[in-house]
Amino acid sequence: MPTAPATVDGAFAAALYADPAADGGRGLDTGASLLAADPAADTELRGRGEQFLRRAWERGWQPADVVRLVRRDLDEPHTRLVAELITTEAVRYERVAPRWRAQITEIAADLEADRGAGTAPWSADRFSYATTALELYRLLVRLPAIEAVGPVPGTPVHLPAADGEPRMLTRIRALLAKAEGTDFPEEAEALSAKAQELMARHSIDEALLADRAHRGDVPAACRIGVDAPYETAKVILLDAVASANRCQSVWNSGFGFSTVVGFEPDLEVVELLYTSLLVQGTAAMTRAEAAQRASGRRRTKTFRQSFLMAYAHRIGERLSAAAEQVTADAAGAEAAGDGDATRTADGGGRLLPVLAARDMAVADRAERMFPETVRTRVRGVTDGEGWAHGTAAADRARVPGDGRDRGRGDTGADPRRRLRPGA
């Protein structure tokens, strides 16, 4: 009888490395049959899965990226299996970056919730389990190298002091939670506008603190999932949030995520605000769509696409205006000598040069990470009523410094977004 490694090698040769188009899919059945007939190979099979994950980490992937891709391209059993493998594989690392740790914690929590819901055990059908494992591994082994956005687990990593979350971020979270929980659109958008104002102040404070302390901060990067449907509108919303918070984003449509480049405090608020605005925009769209259906209208898809595109476009204008106003106010206060404003050697204000230097650093990091990005014209806005309702939903936001005399925008607007070639 073959040893466990030999059984797994034979199954992989048939199912993972053979051309499925050439064998009509028979290789998968052959591999699953070999594994199902040899229970002693189970431990070796799971160990190989952990090796595939380790290889994915070395190619730039992170746990949330892998789970998102598996959930999109395969089925629930594959998602549950990859979550189990990730949580098991993660035990080997004593220290990982905070963002990595947060992803593992969330994956483990979702897995525990599934178990609590009474999900059927794998042992119910050995052939089905083996088929699921081989289908998952076939995806993992084909993952290409992508741009790294953090250290590979096991490498030296600087962990911030465990002194809790900054009070400003706590306030921002509370504002966004209220915005998501209210049934009144005007209140939700006013709360979001206030959150953006606080975010801009938080960014300025962090920039000046880093400059005074000579910390030598450098831009970082993170990936944020952008799921179908209406992913183009969602990408525009994320890009608007990133731009308003001194970050840059690049969309990889093939893998369903955008990479956001910026300084770490700004990345945190981009993730917070984008998630909240997406929740609020979807809720506003659902309410508007219900009213449309009540009047006999049936063009659901085009209405939703146009609504979200208009919402993203207008929200972007207002977020940028809020951030610019806060920066102008801070620069004005510095020029007037208010507070403990930092001055340059020639007596000029320090704020604007510091922010300009950080903007240049972010642009340089994004250019080095994505030297061959292209810009793509956004299309698909064909529903005038959807555009009008989406713009109105964003227009209700009371954003400080955003003049009310601006136009609504039009369906021929040409927002261009950076796109990774081949994505």
C-alpha positions in Angstrom: 0.0 0.0 0.0 1.4 3.4 -0.9 2.6 5.8 1.9 0.5 8.9 2.7 2.9 11.3 0.8 2.8 9.0 -2.2 -1.0 8.9 -2.2 -1.1 12.7 -2.0 1.5 13.0 -4.7 -0.5 10.8 -7.0 -3.8 12.7 -6.3 -2.0 16.0 -7.0 -0.5 14.7 -10.2 -3.9 13.7 -11.5 -6.0 16.7 -10.2 -3.7 19.7 -9.8 -1.0 19.5 -12.4 -2.8 17.8 -15.3 -4.7 19.9 -17.9 -8.4 19.6 -17.0 -9.4 20.5 -20.6 -7.4 17.5 -21.9 -8.8 14.9 -19.5 -12.4 16.2 -19.4 -12.2 16.6 -15.6 -11.5 13.0 -15.0 -8.3 13.8 -13.1 -10.2 15.4 -10.3 -12.3 12.3 -9.8 -9.2 10.1 -9.9 -7.4 12.2 -7.3 -10.4 12.4 -5.0 -10.8 8.6 -5.3 -7.1 8.0 -4.3 -7.5 10.3 -1.2 -10.9 8.9 -0.2 -9.5 5.4 -0.2 -6.5 6.2 2.1 -7.6 7.8 5.4 -3.9 7.8 6.5 -3.3 10.5 3.9 -5.6 13.1 5.6 -2.9 14.7 7.8 -0.5 14.9 4.8 -3.2 16.5 2.7 -3.9 19.2 5.2 -0.2 19.9 5.6 0.1 20.4 1.9 -2.7 22.9 2.0 -0.8 24.9 4.7 2.2 24.8 2.4 0.2 26.2 -0.5 -0.9 29.0 1.8 2.6 29.8 2.9 3.5 30.0 -0.8 0.6 32.4 -1.3 1.9 34.7 1.5 5.3 34.8 -0.1 3.7 35.8 -3.3 2.1 38.9 -1.7 -1.3 37.5 -0.8 -2.9 38.0 2.6 -5.6 35.9 4.4 -8.5 38.2 3.6 -7.5 38.2 -0.1 -7.5 34.4 -0.3 -10.8 34.0 1.5 -12.4 36.6 -0.7 -11.2 34.9 -3.9 -12.2 31.5 -2.8 -15.7 32.7 -1.8 -16.1 34.4 -5.2 -14.8 31.5 -7.4 -15.8 28.4 -5.4 -18.4 27.3 -2.9 -19.1 27.5 0.8 -17.3 24.2 1.7 -14.2 25.5 0.0 -14.4 28.8 1.9 -14.8 26.9 5.2 -11.9 24.7 4.4 -9.5 27.5 3.5 -10.6 29.3 6.7 -9.7 26.2 8.8 -6.3 26.0 7.0 -5.5 29.7 7.5 -6.3 29.6 11.3 -4.2 26.4 11.7 -1.3 27.7 9.6 -1.3 31.1 11.5 -0.4 29.3 14.8 3.2 28.9 13.7 3.8 32.7 13.7 4.6 34.4 17.0 4.5 37.9 15.7 2.5 39.2 12.7 1.6 42.7 11.6 -1.6 44.2 13.1 -3.5 44.2 9.9 -2.7 40.6 9.3 -3.7 39.7 12.9 -7.0 41.4 12.5 -7.7 39.4 9.3 -7.0 36.1 11.0 -9.1 37.1 14.0 -12.1 37.9 11.7 -11.7 34.7 9.7 -11.5 32.6 13.0 -14.6 34.4 14.3 -16.6 33.6 11.1 -15.4 30.0 11.3 -16.5 29.7 14.9 -19.9 31.2 14.0 -20.3 28.5 11.2 -19.5 25.8 13.7 -22.0 27.2 16.2 -24.7 27.2 13.5 -24.3 23.4 13.2 -22.4 23.2 9.9 -22.1 19.5 8.7 -18.8 17.9 9.6 -16.3 17.0 6.8 -16.3 13.3 7.8 -19.8 12.9 6.3 -18.4 12.0 2.9 -14.7 11.4 2.3 -14.9 11.6 -1.5 -16.7 15.0 -1.3 -14.2 16.3 1.2 -11.3 15.1 -1.0 -12.9 16.8 -4.1 -13.3 20.0 -2.1 -9.7 20.0 -1.0 -8.4 19.3 -4.5 -10.5 22.1 -6.0 -9.3 24.5 -3.4 -5.7 23.5 -3.8 -5.9 23.8 -7.6 -6.9 27.5 -7.0 -4.2 28.1 -4.5 -1.4 26.6 -6.5 -2.3 28.8 -9.5 -2.2 32.1 -7.5 0.2 34.5 -9.2 2.6 36.9 -7.5 1.0 40.2 -6.6 2.2 43.5 -5.1 3.1 43.0 -1.4 1.3 45.3 1.1 3.0 44.1 4.3 5.7 41.8 5.7 5.4 38.1 5.2 4.6 36.3 8.4 7.7 35.1 10.3 9.8 38.1 9.2 10.7 40.9 11.7 7.8 43.2 12.2 7.5 46.4 14.2 4.5 46.3 16.5 3.1 49.6 17.8 2.9 50.1 21.5 -0.3 48.6 23.0 -1.7 51.9 24.2 -5.2 51.5 22.7 -6.8 53.2 19.8 -6.4 57.0 19.4 -9.4 58.9 20.9 -10.0 60.6 17.5 -10.5 57.2 15.8 -12.9 56.2 18.6 -15.0 59.3 18.0 -14.9 58.7 14.2 -16.1 55.1 14.7 -19.0 56.3 17.0 -20.1 58.9 14.4 -20.1 56.4 11.6 -22.0 53.8 13.7 -24.7 56.5 14.3 -24.8 57.3 10.6 -25.3 53.7 9.7 -28.0 53.2 12.4 -30.2 56.2 11.7 -33.3 56.0 9.4 -32.9 59.7 8.5 -30.7 60.2 5.4 -29.9 63.9 6.3 -28.7 62.9 9.7 -26.6 60.0 8.4 -24.9 62.2 5.8 -24.3 65.0 8.3 -22.7 62.6 10.7 -20.5 61.2 7.9 -19.5 64.8 7.0 -18.5 65.4 10.6 -16.5 62.1 10.6 -14.6 63.3 7.5 -13.8 66.6 9.2 -12.4 64.7 12.2 -10.4 62.4 9.8 -8.8 65.3 8.1 -7.8 66.8 11.5 -6.5 63.4 12.6 -4.4 63.2 9.5 -2.9 66.7 10.0 -2.2 66.0 13.7 -0.4 62.8 12.8 1.6 64.4 10.1 2.8 67.2 12.3 3.6 64.9 15.2 5.7 62.6 12.9 7.5 65.7 11.6 8.3 67.1 15.0 9.4 63.7 16.4 11.5 63.0 13.3 9.9 59.5 13.2 10.7 58.8 9.6 7.3 57.4 8.8 6.9 56.0 5.3 3.7 55.2 3.3 2.2 51.7 3.7 -0.5 49.9 1.7 -3.6 47.8 2.3 -6.1 46.0 0.1 -9.8 46.5 0.3 -12.2 44.1 -1.3 -14.6 45.4 -3.9 -17.3 42.9 -4.5 -19.8 42.5 -7.3 -22.4 43.7 -8.3 -21.8 47.3 -9.3 -18.1 47.1 -8.5 -17.2 50.0 -10.8 -19.3 52.4 -8.7 -17.9 51.0 -5.5 -14.4 51.5 -6.8 -15.1 55.1 -7.6 -16.5 55.6 -4.1 -13.3 54.0 -2.6 -11.1 56.1 -4.8 -13.0 59.2 -3.7 -12.6 58.4 0.0 -8.9 57.6 -0.6 -8.2 60.8 -2.4 -9.9 62.9 0.2 -7.7 61.3 2.9 -4.3 61.8 1.1 -4.1 58.2 -0.3 -4.1 56.7 -3.7 -6.0 53.6 -4.9 -5.4 51.1 -7.7 -8.1 48.7 -8.7 -7.4 45.0 -9.6 -10.7 44.0 -11.3 -9.5 40.5 -11.9 -9.1 39.7 -8.2 -11.8 41.9 -6.8 -9.8 44.4 -4.7 -8.3 47.8 -4.7 -4.9 48.5 -3.2 -4.8 51.7 -1.2 -1.4 53.5 -0.6 -1.0 56.0 2.1 0.3 56.6 5.6 -1.0 54.2 8.2 -3.3 56.6 10.1 -4.9 57.6 6.8 -5.3 54.0 5.7 -7.2 53.3 8.9 -9.7 56.1 8.3 -10.1 55.2 4.6 -11.2 51.6 5.5 -13.6 53.0 8.1 -15.2 55.7 6.0 -15.5 53.6 2.8 -17.2 50.7 4.6 -19.7 53.1 6.3 -20.5 55.1 3.2 -21.1 51.9 1.2 -23.5 50.7 3.8 -25.3 54.1 3.8 -25.3 54.4 0.0 -26.8 50.9 -0.3 -29.5 51.7 2.2 -30.4 55.0 0.4 -30.5 53.2 -2.9 -32.8 50.5 -1.5 -35.2 53.2 -0.2 -35.2 55.1 -3.5 -35.6 51.9 -5.5 -38.6 50.9 -3.4 -40.3 54.2 -4.2 -39.6 53.7 -7.9 -41.0 50.2 -7.9 -44.1 51.4 -6.1 -44.8 53.7 -9.1 -44.5 50.8 -11.5 -40.9 51.1 -12.6 -38.9 47.9 -13.3 -35.4 48.9 -14.5 -33.7 47.8 -11.3 -30.2 47.1 -12.5 -29.7 50.3 -14.5 -31.2 52.4 -11.7 -28.9 50.9 -9.1 -25.8 51.3 -11.2 -26.6 54.9 -12.0 -27.6 55.7 -8.4 -24.3 54.4 -6.9 -22.2 56.1 -9.6 -23.8 59.4 -8.9 -23.6 58.9 -5.1 -19.9 58.1 -5.4 -19.2 61.0 -7.7 -21.0 63.6 -5.5 -19.7 62.2 -2.2 -16.2 62.5 -3.6 -16.7 66.2 -4.2 -18.0 66.8 -0.7 -15.3 64.7 1.1 -12.6 66.6 -0.8 -14.2 69.9 0.0 -14.4 69.0 3.7 -10.7 67.9 3.8 -9.6 71.0 1.9 -11.5 73.3 4.3 -9.9 71.6 7.4 -6.4 72.0 5.8 -7.1 75.6 5.0 -8.3 76.4 8.5 -5.3 74.7 10.0 -2.9 76.6 7.8 -4.7 79.8 8.6 -4.4 79.1 12.3 -0.7 78.4 11.9 -0.2 81.6 10.0 -2.0 83.5 12.8 0.2 81.9 15.4 -2.6 80.1 17.1 -1.8 77.1 19.4 1.7 75.5 19.2 2.0 75.9 15.4 5.3 74.7 14.0 7.3 77.2 12.1 10.1 76.8 9.4 13.5 78.3 9.7 12.4 81.3 7.6 9.4 81.9 9.7 6.9 80.3 7.3 4.3 77.8 8.2 5.3 74.1 8.5 2.0 72.4 7.8 1.7 72.8 4.1 5.3 71.7 3.3 4.8 68.6 5.6 1.6 67.7 3.9 3.1 68.2 0.4 6.1 66.0 1.3 3.7 63.2 2.5 1.7 63.5 -0.7 4.8 63.1 -2.8 5.9 60.1 -0.7 2.5 58.5 -1.3 2.7 59.2 -5.0 6.2 57.8 -5.2 5.3 54.6 -3.3 2.2 54.0 -5.5 4.3 54.5 -8.6 6.9 52.0 -7.5 4.3 49.5 -6.6 2.3 49.9 -9.8 4.6 51.3 -12.5 2.3 50.2 -15.3 -1.2 51.3 -14.3 -3.6 52.7 -16.8 -6.6 54.9 -16.4 -9.9 53.7 -17.7 -13.0 55.6 -18.7 -16.0 54.8 -16.5 -19.1 54.0 -18.4 -22.5 52.5 -17.6 -24.5 55.6 -16.4 -27.7 55.3 -18.5 -30.5 55.9 -16.0 -31.3 59.6 -15.5 -33.6 59.0 -12.5 -31.0 56.8 -10.8 -28.4 59.5 -11.3 -30.7 62.2 -9.9 -31.6 60.1 -6.8 -28.0 59.2 -6.2 -26.9 62.8 -6.4 -29.7 63.9 -4.2 -28.7 61.3 -1.6 -25.1 62.7 -1.5 -26.3 66.3 -1.7 -28.1 66.1 1.6 -24.7 65.9 3.4 -23.9 69.2 5.1 -20.1 69.3 4.4 -18.3 72.4 5.9 -16.8 74.6 3.1 -18.5 72.8 0.2 -20.3 75.6 -1.7 -23.9 74.9 -2.5 -23.6 76.6 -5.9 -21.9 73.6 -7.5 -23.6 71.7 -10.3 -25.0 68.2 -9.8 -22.6 66.6 -12.2 -23.9 64.9 -15.3 -24.2 61.5 -16.8 -21.3 62.3 -19.2 -18.8 62.8 -16.4 -15.4 61.3 -17.0 -14.0 60.1 -13.7 -10.9 58.0 -14.6 -9.6 55.5 -12.2 -6.2 53.8 -12.0 -6.4 50.2 -13.1 -3.7 47.5 -13.0 -3.1 46.3 -16.5 -4.5 42.9 -17.2 -6.8 43.1 -14.1 
